[in-house]
Amino acid sequence: MDFVSTNLVVLKAPTGMWQSILNAFRGALGTYILAVILIAIIVRVLFALVDIVNKKVSMKNAEISNKMKPELDAIKAKYGNDPAMMQQKTSEIYKKYQFNMMSSCLPMLVALVLQFTVFLTLWNALQSVSNFNIVEKYENVKNVYTNVLTLNEKEIVLDSITENFSDGDQISVEIVEGEQKTFNVYVVNYETEKNIKVAENLPFVEDFANADAQLTSNEVVYGLIEKYVSHPENSEESEPSEIDFVREAIQSAAEREAAERYLETQEGFLWIKNIYKAESPTSPLFTESEIKTYLKEFYSDAEKIVEEQNDFEGKIFNNVVAGIDTQSLGVNGYYILTIIAVVTSVLSMWLSNFLMRSKNQPKQKQSWAMYVIMPIIIGIFTFMYTSLFAIYLIVGQLMMLLITPLTTLIVKKWNEKDIKKNKEKTEVVVDYRRKDI
């Protein structure tokens, strides 16, 4: 049996504004899924307020453009051959109607920048949280695996050495010279004074084994076990053959315990087996490549060099996951989230444009590029990255489908109120009643 010992990596949870919010919501709600859903709802409600202002400005500019159109068409027809005069007359029309091209575009640009900022920063936060949870779960599984091996290995060797050992007995160590220096362990019973060999050909450790020493405490026994277990590479050929079968059983137990810990800590949602990976027809189990890539973020410069030279994680990974039945795990999904995200994206854009059309406004050509570009971007992100971000996008777009009719109604009522107020200001009130002098 190959015994692999490795130090657990010191992990540090990702930090940042979104990470802090996510962890706070997860602490209150219990899962990242609910935390992401709540954030999606809050973000969409806040953007709905921005959207109301943006739509109000757009609708007002559309009404002004509708009024200016006949005059602008007349200027174009009259001064089409004189660009300078046409520009001057156009500016006069803009001034007459108090129309500013920059002010009409600014709210839209601000809203667009805000949305893309939230999109990218939240995606980055959810990806970092997902990567951290993947390596944290792997380290927990590895911890279980190595603990089962280490604790039981010590118990086996301890039993073999102290079978005839009791308080007051002495342990003596005999160094054996050869191709590889080893040592034998003897127990001298304090009552019978019999010298019994309890272990032989153990790996020699310079700072512990001493042929002249007479050792008399249980603490020394445990020290011997520590040294023996921590240098498995020296003991591959010299382990007592009578305990080989026990070690194989221990490794099987370690693999089984590791597999059970993985299943206990795995987080899924609906048909998704692992919410921290992309929802695709691949195994929900973390891969060796993922673990190596994500763990590099937590290595010091010296640890990176050692890992590159020795590939410790690569050597232990297959042992840690050996007990996990990947066939029974199935796949992590079938791109259902990607399809839903793309469809809801198209629907939300179409609904917003449809509801904002004005009966008095001439029909304009729609920018079909937006109906293609945005769904493609959303499809790529949901296809390649963590399922948490896909769920965030879908919930946000479903919220948009629900909120858009309400925000559109608010904007239209607001606009009608402004039109009525402006009409009252321009009306001249004539009083035909006779006045007494």
C-alpha positions as MATLAB code, in Angstrom:
seq = 'MDFVSTNLVVLKAPTGMWQSILNAFRGALGTYILAVILIAIIVRVLFALVDIVNKKVSMKNAEISNKMKPELDAIKAKYGNDPAMMQQKTSEIYKKYQFNMMSSCLPMLVALVLQFTVFLTLWNALQSVSNFNIVEKYENVKNVYTNVLTLNEKEIVLDSITENFSDGDQISVEIVEGEQKTFNVYVVNYETEKNIKVAENLPFVEDFANADAQLTSNEVVYGLIEKYVSHPENSEESEPSEIDFVREAIQSAAEREAAERYLETQEGFLWIKNIYKAESPTSPLFTESEIKTYLKEFYSDAEKIVEEQNDFEGKIFNNVVAGIDTQSLGVNGYYILTIIAVVTSVLSMWLSNFLMRSKNQPKQKQSWAMYVIMPIIIGIFTFMYTSLFAIYLIVGQLMMLLITPLTTLIVKKWNEKDIKKNKEKTEVVVDYRRKDI';
ca = [
       0.000    0.000    0.000;
       1.287    3.462   -0.876;
       0.784    5.793    2.038;
       0.586    9.428    0.999;
       0.949   12.188    3.564;
       0.326   15.820    2.694;
      -0.127   19.069    4.526;
      -3.500   20.716    4.240;
      -3.437   24.043    2.422;
      -4.264   27.146    4.455;
      -7.277   28.611    2.678;
      -8.442   32.207    2.916;
     -11.978   33.099    1.915;
     -12.194   35.641   -0.939;
     -12.824   39.209    0.151;
     -14.594   42.119   -1.493;
     -17.897   43.967   -1.419;
     -19.936   41.342   -3.222;
     -18.198   38.477   -1.415;
     -19.041   40.071    1.937;
     -22.681   40.547    0.922;
     -22.906   36.980   -0.372;
     -21.432   35.519    2.815;
     -23.689   37.676    5.006;
     -26.799   36.546    3.118;
     -25.602   32.950    3.132;
     -25.123   33.130    6.895;
     -28.671   34.431    7.309;
     -30.386   32.187    4.741;
     -28.246   29.057    4.959;
     -27.271   28.560    1.303;
     -25.606   30.467   -1.497;
     -28.567   29.698   -3.750;
     -30.960   31.730   -1.603;
     -28.286   34.423   -1.179;
     -27.903   34.748   -4.959;
     -31.679   34.809   -5.519;
     -32.095   37.566   -2.922;
     -29.268   39.625   -4.437;
     -30.794   39.226   -7.911;
     -34.151   40.517   -6.636;
     -32.591   43.479   -4.822;
     -30.383   44.447   -7.782;
     -33.300   44.223  -10.215;
     -35.545   46.389   -7.995;
     -32.807   49.031   -7.714;
     -32.262   48.989  -11.457;
     -36.010   49.300  -11.943;
     -35.811   52.723  -10.256;
     -33.005   53.734  -12.624;
     -35.007   52.282  -15.495;
     -37.998   54.487  -14.653;
     -35.890   57.632  -14.952;
     -34.247   56.342  -18.121;
     -37.583   55.498  -19.731;
     -39.029   58.853  -18.691;
     -36.216   60.702  -20.437;
     -36.468   58.442  -23.491;
     -40.223   58.898  -23.757;
     -39.937   62.677  -23.368;
     -37.255   62.844  -26.059;
     -39.359   60.625  -28.318;
     -42.300   63.031  -27.973;
     -40.081   66.044  -28.723;
     -38.520   64.251  -31.695;
     -42.000   63.492  -32.982;
     -42.914   67.200  -32.798;
     -39.655   68.356  -34.401;
     -39.753   65.871  -37.252;
     -41.893   67.922  -39.722;
     -39.759   71.040  -39.210;
     -36.506   69.086  -39.465;
     -37.737   67.409  -42.663;
     -38.576   70.820  -44.092;
     -35.107   72.176  -43.231;
     -33.471   69.145  -44.804;
     -35.483   69.584  -47.994;
     -34.755   73.333  -48.192;
     -31.090   73.405  -47.157;
     -29.949   69.943  -48.193;
     -27.263   71.414  -50.427;
     -26.012   73.818  -47.759;
     -24.709   71.769  -44.782;
     -23.695   74.848  -42.748;
     -27.122   76.485  -43.041;
     -28.885   73.185  -42.383;
     -26.847   72.726  -39.203;
     -27.677   76.261  -38.062;
     -31.402   75.836  -38.665;
     -31.377   72.425  -36.987;
     -29.729   73.940  -33.909;
     -32.437   76.612  -33.839;
     -35.116   73.919  -33.868;
     -33.355   72.069  -31.023;
     -33.191   75.312  -29.041;
     -36.846   76.044  -29.731;
     -37.928   72.688  -28.325;
     -35.212   72.667  -25.609;
     -33.797   69.435  -26.967;
     -30.260   68.371  -26.032;
     -28.835   65.340  -27.785;
     -26.264   64.732  -25.040;
     -28.788   64.909  -22.208;
     -31.022   62.446  -24.029;
     -28.210   59.860  -24.302;
     -26.581   60.385  -20.903;
     -29.165   58.545  -18.720;
     -29.020   55.569  -21.076;
     -25.217   55.486  -20.984;
     -25.160   55.769  -17.181;
     -27.650   52.915  -16.837;
     -25.669   50.800  -19.314;
     -22.369   51.392  -17.489;
     -23.972   50.561  -14.121;
     -25.470   47.344  -15.436;
     -22.220   46.128  -16.999;
     -20.275   47.076  -13.853;
     -22.625   45.037  -11.671;
     -22.612   42.234  -14.255;
     -18.822   41.881  -14.356;
     -18.057   42.498  -10.663;
     -20.754   40.122   -9.449;
     -19.674   37.480  -11.963;
     -16.103   37.767  -10.697;
     -17.262   37.550   -7.069;
     -19.456   34.498   -7.679;
     -16.656   32.784   -9.596;
     -14.148   33.409   -6.800;
     -16.652   32.175   -4.195;
     -17.303   29.062   -6.286;
     -13.597   28.329   -6.756;
     -13.019   28.738   -3.023;
     -15.861   26.378   -2.132;
     -14.558   23.769   -4.570;
     -11.070   23.720   -3.022;
     -12.502   23.959    0.500;
     -14.638   20.875   -0.073;
     -11.662   19.074   -1.599;
      -9.467   19.964    1.382;
     -12.178   18.694    3.747;
     -12.341   15.414    1.841;
      -8.536   15.199    1.805;
      -8.495   15.903    5.538;
     -10.801   12.961    6.193;
      -8.742   10.695    3.940;
      -5.364   11.549    5.498;
      -6.724   11.447    9.056;
      -8.089    7.926    8.604;
      -4.772    6.776    7.185;
      -2.553    8.559    9.699;
      -4.487    7.681   12.857;
      -4.942    4.034   11.953;
      -1.373    3.701   10.669;
      -0.072    4.934   14.002;
      -2.368    2.528   15.803;
      -1.116   -0.434   13.771;
       2.554    0.311   14.350;
       1.912    1.141   17.986;
       0.167   -2.182   18.511;
       2.970   -4.082   16.803;
       5.641   -2.399   18.931;
       3.855   -2.394   22.288;
       2.228   -5.801   22.151;
       4.364   -6.925   25.094;
       5.025   -3.438   26.443;
       3.803   -2.167   29.813;
       4.688    0.641   32.198;
       8.256    0.208   33.421;
       9.377   -1.740   30.378;
      12.257   -0.416   28.356;
      12.630    0.141   24.637;
      16.021   -0.340   23.048;
      16.959    0.575   19.498;
      19.467   -1.361   17.380;
      20.887    0.250   14.240;
      21.372   -2.089   11.274;
      23.962   -1.029    8.705;
      23.320   -1.897    5.072;
      22.443   -0.338    1.756;
      19.805    1.595    3.643;
      20.392    2.144    7.326;
      17.454    0.801    9.382;
      16.815    0.028   13.017;
      15.152   -2.670   15.086;
      13.088   -2.088   18.214;
      13.287   -4.301   21.315;
      11.174   -4.314   24.470;
      12.834   -5.422   27.719;
      10.181   -6.503   30.232;
      11.051   -5.063   33.642;
       9.782   -8.199   35.467;
      11.101  -11.028   33.307;
      13.989   -9.025   31.803;
      13.268  -10.746   28.513;
      14.422   -8.857   25.437;
      11.735   -9.194   22.721;
      12.110   -7.834   19.178;
       8.821   -6.122   18.301;
       9.716   -4.367   15.036;
      12.549   -4.633   12.569;
      13.961   -2.860    9.547;
      12.209    0.404   10.333;
      13.435    3.491    8.419;
      16.374    5.085   10.182;
      15.837    8.637   11.484;
      19.100   10.284   12.532;
      17.685   12.562   15.196;
      15.783    9.798   16.961;
      17.359    6.353   16.603;
      20.291    5.824   18.987;
      21.848    2.395   19.619;
      23.193    3.425   23.018;
      19.966    4.914   24.340;
      17.683    3.149   26.758;
      14.220    4.662   26.310;
      11.552    4.171   28.928;
       8.400    6.249   28.253;
       5.229    5.863   26.229;
       5.921    9.334   24.880;
       8.980    7.915   23.141;
       6.849    5.184   21.605;
       4.528    7.754   20.096;
       7.545    9.727   18.946;
       8.795    6.660   17.167;
       5.420    6.239   15.467;
       5.453    9.871   14.357;
       8.888    9.450   12.796;
       7.992    6.171   11.198;
       4.719    7.380    9.676;
       6.176   10.691    8.491;
       8.834    8.940    6.377;
       6.821    6.415    4.362;
       9.115    6.712    1.365;
      11.872    4.963    3.343;
       9.659    2.144    4.564;
       8.115    0.865    1.354;
      10.194   -2.323    1.260;
      10.823   -2.680    4.956;
       7.301   -2.632    6.402;
       6.498   -5.741    8.422;
       4.648   -8.001    6.028;
       2.219   -9.218    8.699;
       0.348   -5.904    8.734;
       0.176   -5.263    4.977;
      -3.374   -6.593    4.661;
      -4.503   -4.337    7.517;
      -3.060   -1.303    5.778;
      -4.949   -2.147    2.600;
      -8.167   -2.312    4.613;
      -7.340    1.067    6.158;
      -6.828    2.652    2.740;
     -10.194    1.290    1.619;
     -11.747    2.742    4.762;
     -10.077    6.090    4.093;
     -11.410    6.132    0.531;
     -14.884    5.245    1.760;
     -14.846    7.942    4.461;
     -13.618   10.514    1.934;
     -16.410    9.581   -0.486;
     -19.012    9.898    2.270;
     -17.682   13.336    3.245;
     -17.876   14.471   -0.390;
     -21.521   13.403   -0.681;
     -22.370   15.023    2.665;
     -20.877   18.397    1.743;
     -21.874   18.582   -1.926;
     -24.346   21.405   -2.653;
     -26.897   21.076   -5.427;
     -30.069   22.789   -6.593;
     -32.963   21.180   -8.458;
     -31.325   19.031  -11.181;
     -27.871   20.607  -10.673;
     -25.545   18.368   -8.648;
     -22.818   20.961   -7.966;
     -23.845   24.638   -7.963;
     -20.217   25.792   -8.023;
     -19.541   24.340  -11.477;
     -21.128   25.108  -14.826;
     -24.386   23.301  -15.507;
     -23.219   21.022  -18.312;
     -23.101   17.292  -19.182;
     -19.850   16.816  -17.248;
     -19.176   15.226  -13.885;
     -20.081   17.371  -10.852;
     -16.885   16.142   -9.166;
     -13.984   18.572   -9.073;
     -11.160   17.654  -11.431;
      -7.446   17.420  -10.709;
      -6.817   20.355  -13.057;
      -9.367   22.527  -11.229;
      -7.908   21.717   -7.825;
      -4.341   22.470   -8.919;
      -5.380   25.734  -10.582;
      -7.494   27.013   -7.700;
      -5.027   25.950   -4.984;
      -2.208   27.923   -6.605;
      -3.877   31.100   -5.361;
      -3.214   30.010   -1.776;
       0.413   28.868   -2.150;
       3.351   31.007   -1.106;
       6.098   31.522   -3.676;
       8.194   28.808   -2.026;
       5.248   26.391   -1.953;
       4.589   27.020   -5.650;
       8.151   26.009   -6.490;
       7.957   22.868   -4.334;
       4.611   21.907   -5.840;
       5.875   22.398   -9.388;
       8.888   20.205   -8.672;
       7.093   17.421   -6.804;
       3.421   17.562   -7.852;
       2.244   16.538   -4.377;
      -1.381   17.411   -5.114;
      -1.311   15.357   -8.288;
       0.027   12.354   -6.385;
      -2.597   12.487   -3.655;
      -5.622   13.573   -5.712;
      -6.375   10.180   -7.265;
      -6.028    8.497   -3.863;
      -8.420   10.968   -2.224;
     -11.176   10.559   -4.834;
     -10.597    6.841   -5.491;
     -13.627    5.876   -3.385;
     -16.057    8.245   -5.121;
     -18.252    6.466   -7.647;
     -18.221    8.983  -10.506;
     -20.641    6.867  -12.548;
     -23.376    7.141   -9.917;
     -22.861   10.903   -9.639;
     -24.135   11.361  -13.184;
     -23.698   14.717  -14.920;
     -24.089   18.250  -13.607;
     -26.794   19.248  -16.088;
     -27.787   19.586  -19.719;
     -27.293   23.320  -20.507;
     -30.837   23.993  -19.303;
     -29.720   27.126  -17.436;
     -28.006   28.443  -20.565;
     -31.154   27.968  -22.641;
     -33.393   29.599  -20.015;
     -30.971   32.510  -19.579;
     -30.838   33.224  -23.332;
     -34.624   32.956  -23.776;
     -35.433   35.196  -20.786;
     -32.871   37.727  -22.004;
     -34.574   38.021  -25.406;
     -38.043   38.144  -23.844;
     -37.132   40.875  -21.341;
     -35.659   43.118  -24.074;
     -38.599   42.542  -26.408;
     -41.167   43.247  -23.665;
     -39.462   46.481  -22.651;
     -39.373   47.767  -26.251;
     -42.918   46.624  -26.947;
     -44.441   48.350  -23.912;
     -42.533   51.580  -24.522;
     -43.909   52.078  -28.032;
     -46.072   55.165  -28.361;
     -49.204   55.163  -30.504;
     -48.420   58.642  -31.810;
     -44.789   57.830  -32.446;
     -43.907   56.523  -35.917;
     -42.719   52.940  -35.962;
     -38.946   52.758  -35.758;
     -36.595   50.032  -36.800;
     -35.533   47.966  -33.844;
     -31.847   47.331  -33.135;
     -31.772   43.610  -33.760;
     -28.093   43.566  -32.842;
     -29.057   43.913  -29.170;
     -31.360   40.923  -29.528;
     -28.332   38.905  -30.638;
     -25.316   40.363  -28.811;
     -26.683   40.342  -25.253;
     -28.129   36.804  -25.404;
     -24.813   35.556  -26.844;
     -22.853   37.203  -24.002;
     -25.234   35.771  -21.416;
     -25.094   32.346  -23.087;
     -21.282   32.306  -22.966;
     -21.145   33.221  -19.272;
     -23.779   30.647  -18.267;
     -22.172   27.997  -20.499;
     -18.622   28.356  -19.162;
     -18.844   29.510  -15.552;
     -20.433   28.771  -12.193;
     -24.110   27.851  -12.049;
     -24.574   30.489   -9.334;
     -24.112   33.266  -11.889;
     -26.525   31.611  -14.316;
     -29.151   31.451  -11.559;
     -28.516   35.127  -10.744;
     -29.057   36.129  -14.392;
     -32.208   34.061  -14.783;
     -33.806   35.337  -11.568;
     -32.903   38.923  -12.506;
     -34.454   38.587  -15.973;
     -37.597   36.922  -14.611;
     -37.902   39.836  -12.185;
     -37.496   42.214  -15.122;
     -40.349   40.499  -16.966;
     -42.551   41.007  -13.894;
     -41.482   44.568  -13.124;
     -41.321   46.013  -16.668;
     -45.130   46.413  -17.090;
     -45.280   48.284  -13.776;
     -42.328   50.576  -14.542;
     -43.716   51.298  -18.012;
     -47.119   52.196  -16.540;
     -45.470   54.516  -14.021;
     -43.481   56.243  -16.762;
     -46.516   56.699  -19.000;
     -48.616   58.123  -16.170;
     -45.755   60.427  -15.248;
     -45.425   61.585  -18.837;
     -49.177   62.186  -19.199;
     -49.124   64.289  -16.042;
     -46.272   66.404  -17.414;
     -48.075   66.900  -20.744;
     -51.233   67.988  -18.945;
     -49.271   70.416  -16.764;
     -47.491   71.931  -19.771;
     -50.790   72.244  -21.632;
     -52.355   74.139  -18.741;
     -49.434   76.566  -18.707;
     -49.789   77.387  -22.408;
     -53.553   77.843  -22.378;
     -54.761   81.500  -22.308;
     -57.706   81.968  -19.980;
     -60.165   84.673  -21.250;
     -62.694   86.089  -18.766;
     -65.892   87.227  -20.589;
     -67.703   88.332  -17.444;
     -68.723   92.000  -17.212;
     -66.622   93.943  -14.783;
     -68.101   96.892  -12.811;
     -66.074  100.056  -12.808;
];
